[in-house]
Amino acid sequence: MGLISNGTTLLDAGAIDSGITQGSMTLINTLTASSSANLTFSSGITSAYKEYVFHLINIHPATDTADLFIKFRDGSTAYDATHNATVWRAYHGENNTSSALEYEASEDVSQGTSGQGIAYNIGNDNDQSTSGYFHLFNPASTVFHKHFLCRMQNSHGSDLALDNYVAGYCNVTAAIDGIQFVMDSGNIDSGTIKMYGVS
């Protein structure tokens, strides 16, 4: 539907790109944690889709102030594909005494192989968790970098609302065919991750 004012069409339908995924989303897989060492999507990432979206819902760590990492597989059995990424975040405290918007140089990764942090210092109180989304673009390409972006919101262990932004690319020519989510300390106590293909 277009934007119409006083009988005059100001914008035609589809004239503005919102930046939100526009294609049809097909649910491919759902993983649910239960004191899990990791949640691993070892199949289903193929050339069938040019974009994959992961919805992370109430990921609760077993260990207080744990960080959630994502790892990439590029055809082998190991989740160690080389990647580069940048991180920035905003936070605000429950008690209204602390807040910031900052670039996190210490969380950046250059040619890393051990995983990329996407949510930091997640609290493990009964009501704390992290939720958000992760996009992976054209993972089957053997020509271009495999770009990704992520936005996660979490309840920080020190009672802050923490909004994390992560973006980067897998610096490999091989296809990315597997994704693994893992805490840097302890298990994923509970939570759900859904993987969609976007057509």
Secondary structure, 3 states (H helix, E strand, C coil): CCEEECCEEEECCCCCCCCCCCCCEEEEEEEEEEEECCEEECCCCCCCCCEEEEEEEEEEECCCCEEEEEEEECCCCCCCCCEEEEEEEEEEECCCCCEEEEECHHHCEEEECCCEEEEEEECCCCCCCEEEEEEEECCCCCCCCEEEEEEEEEEECCCEEEEEEEEEEECCCCCCCEEEEEECCCCEEEEEEEEEEEC
